[in-house]
C-alpha cells in the first residue's frame, strides 16, 4: 500500500522494523516489496529480496515469478525474462498467465522492430 502512494522509503522502514522486532515476513510481504521495487524499475534489488526470502526458508510462488518477469520486461531485459519464464514453467503449471501474455506481446513487439 505504501508503494502505491509513493512512500517506498516508509515501506522499507516498516520491513526493517519487522526484522528488528523478529516479526517473520511472509511470502506475501516479500511479494509486496518485490512489486514495489519492480514498479520503480529496481529489478536487481528485487532479485536480492527474493534471495533473502529463499535464505529465510520461504518458497517463491507464482506471484513472485510473475512479478519478476513483468519487472524484467518493463526494464527491457527480455532475455532475462525469457530465462526466468523457463525456470518458472518448470516449477508451476502455467495456463493463461498474465506473464505469458505480456511476455509474448513484448517479444512480438521486439521482433517487429528488427
BELTAQUI-V516778 format. One record per run of one state. SS is the DSSP state (~ for helix, > for strand, _ for the rest). FROM is the first residue (numbers start at 0). TO is the last residue. Records with the same first field share a line. If there is no record, write none. Layout:
SS=FROM-TO, FROM-TO
//
This chain:
_=0-1, 5-6, 20-25, 39-41, 55-60, 74-76, 91-96, 113-113
~=2-4, 7-19, 26-38, 42-54, 61-73, 77-90, 97-112
//
